[in-house]
Amino acid sequence: MSWSIRLALLAGASITAPRVYVAFILLNLGIFWFCPSAAAIMFIITGGIAVLRPNRRANLSGIVIFLVFIGVAAMGTGTALQSPPLQPGIMIDESDQDSSRLTLNGIEYIKINLAEIYQHCLNGEADKIAGRYVLRGIVKRTPALDSSGQFAIIRTAVVCCLAHAAPVGFRVHHNEADEFSDGQWVRVYGTLKTLQPDLPNPELHIRGLFFTRLNKSYGIIPVKIAKIPDPAVPYIFDFKSAEPYAY
């Protein structure tokens, strides 16, 4: 557990039930721009005010609710707040780790992660959208995607902390989608293609996350799809707007 969380929990012992509830929400769900450290600071300030307040009476319900929240927070900090930071090259599973491109059949493909290429598509950057790319992610399959000869490739992007995590991804057109199982990590070489408008939502569900951002404007036409081992750190923590990308 980080020092900020320890301080927050200690300070929160003097907070009444409503304040505990608000602080817990900020600490664990990351509402608006809050991250755990910011929420912890608010927790400490609010607790300090409560401590200095004269003639303060004990609130049994507040204490009980606070103890419940401590238990829930303790279970969550092991995963959400102690995720290892991204280190240069930790996600690279190819031998040429220092290169920003990979070569396939004499053609270079730019290494990029799903969040970076997703942002290029949102920005409508035609020169970037027209490039040849190699990227990695998890295969997600649904009956709707299978029937259209597609699967989704996704990867969870994290901003600030896992409370701000959101899977992003694209449809991949592939006639032999059955070759890849749901949850399999793959590396895809290919290009982007404009999708038909008003495609049905495949309703992808990622455990522990509320929604998945599947690009509705572009899909990936693969040249090659290769199965790869699960990476040491599956999340995207780094984002760059130009080559060399974080990949």
N, C-alpha and C positions, 0 to 999 in steps of 0.2 A: 504494500500500500504506500502511495507517495506521501511526502511530508505534508502537502497541501490538504490531502484528504484527512490525515490524522488530526491536523489543526482544526479542520472544519468539524469533525466529529466531536472533538473536545469542547470547542466553543458552543456547538449546538446543544450541549447538555442543559443549557439554561434557557433554551428557547421554548415558547409555548407551542401548542399543537399546530395552529395555522402557519406560524413561521417555519416550523420544521417541514411541513408539507411543501411549502413553496421552495424552500432551499433544497429539499430532496429532488424535486422535479428539475430544478436548474442543474443540479449536480449530476444527475443520471441520464436525463433525456436531452440535454444540450439545447434547450429552447432558445431560439433566436441566435445571438452571437456568443452565448456563454460557452465556455469550455470548463473543465473541472477546476482549474486554478481560479478562474474568475468567480465561479460559484462558491468555491471555498472561501475566498476573500469576503464575499457577501455574507456567507454563513458566519464567519468570525465577527464581522462588524455587528450583525444583528444580535449575535450572542452577547457581545460586549455591552451593547445597549441594554439588553435584558438584565445582565449582571448588575449594572450600575443603577438600574431603576429602583427607587426606594419603595419600601413596603411591598415587595414582591411576594405574592403567595404561591405556594407550590401548586402545580397543576398535574394531578395524577394521570389524567388522560394524555396530556402532552408527553409525559415521561414514557408511558407505554407505547405511544405511537412512535416516539423517537427511537426507542429500543428496537422496534420492528424495522424501522428504516435502516438502522445500523446493520442489522442482519442482512437485509437485502443489498445494501451498498457493499458489504464485505464480500458477498457472493459475486457481485458484478465487477469489483475492482480487479480481480484476478485476470479478467479477459479484456475488459474495455479500457482500463486505465493503465495496464502494464504491457501493452503491446510493444514489441521491440521497435525502435526507430529504424527507418529505412537507412541502410548503409549502401554506399556506392557499389554496384555490382552484385548485391546479394540476390537479386532476382534473375541474374543472367545465367542461363544454363548452357549457352553455347561456348565453344572453345575460344572464339575471338571476342572476348569480353570487352575489349577496348574499342572495338569498331562500332560505328553508328549504323552500319548496314550489314546485311547478309546477302550472299550471292547464291542464286539458284538458277541452274542451267545458263550461266553466263549473264544473268540479269540481276542488278542490284535492287534490294528491297530495304526500305528505311525502317529501322526498328522504332516502334512507337507503342505507347500503351493505349488502352481503350478510352481512357478519359481524355487523353490529349487529342486523339483523332475525333472523338465525339465533339470536343470544343471547336475544332476546325470546321466541322459540319454545321454546328450552331452559328458560327460566325460567317458562314457562306464563303469561305476562302477557296475560290475556284482552283488556284494553283496548288494548294495543299490537297484538296479533295481529289485532284487528278493524279496523285502520286501512287507509286507502288509501295506497299507496306507489308511488314511482318509484325504480328502482334500475338499476344498470348491471353488465354482466359479459360473459363470453365464452360463446358457444353451444357446447355439447358434445353431439354426437349419437352414438347407438349404434343398432344394429338393434333392440334391445329397446325403446328409447325411441321410435324411429320407428314401430314397430308399434302402440304405444299412443297415438299422436298427441301425443307429448311431445318436448321436448328439455330438457337441463339448462342452467341459467345458473350460471356459477361465477366466482369471483374469488379470488385468492390473498391470504390474510391473513398478515401478518408480525408476530410478536411478538419484539422484541429484535433479531433478525437473520434473514437468509434461511435459516439452519440451522433456525429454528423456523417455517418457512413451511408453511401447509396450505391448500389450496384449499377453499372452502366454497361451498355453493350449494343450489339448489332445482330441482325439476321444474317446467317450464312447460307447461301444457296449451295446445296449439295445433294446430288441424286442418290447417294448411298449414305443417308443420314444414320441408318441403323448401324453403321460401322462404328459409331461413337456413342458411348453410353452417357446417360445423364450424370453430370458431376465430373466427367473426365477432363483433365487439363490437356489443352491442345495448343499448338503453334500454327498460325494460319498465315500463309503468304497469299497476297491478292490485291485487288483493287476495289474501289467503291463504285456502286451503281445506284442510280436513282430508283427508288421504290415506287410502285403504283400507289396512288393516293387512297386514303380510307381503308387501309389494310386492317383486318380485325386484330384486336389486342390479344396476344397469346396468353396473357395473365400469368406471368412468371412469378413464382413465389419463392423467396429466399428466406430461410428460417432466421428469425430474429430481426428482420428488416421489414419496413412497412411497404416499400415500393421499389420497383426496378425501372431505371430509365433506359428503355430500349428505343434506339433511334428510329424515328418514323419516316425519315426522308431518304436515308441511304442504307443499303445492305452491302455485304461483302461477297464479291465473286472470287472464290478461292482458286489459286493455281496449285497449291499443295496444302494439305492439312496433315500435321504430324502429331502423334500422341507424345506427351512429355510427362516427366515426373511432377508430382505436386511441388511447387516452389517452397522454399523455406519461409517466406513471408508472402502470403497470397494477396495482400492488399496493395492498393496504389496510394502511396504517400507523397509522391513527387510528381509535379506537373511542369512541363516546359512547352513553350510556344513555338520553338524552332529546333531544328536539328543541331546538335545531338539531343534526342529526346531522352526522357527518363526511362522509357521502355518498361 
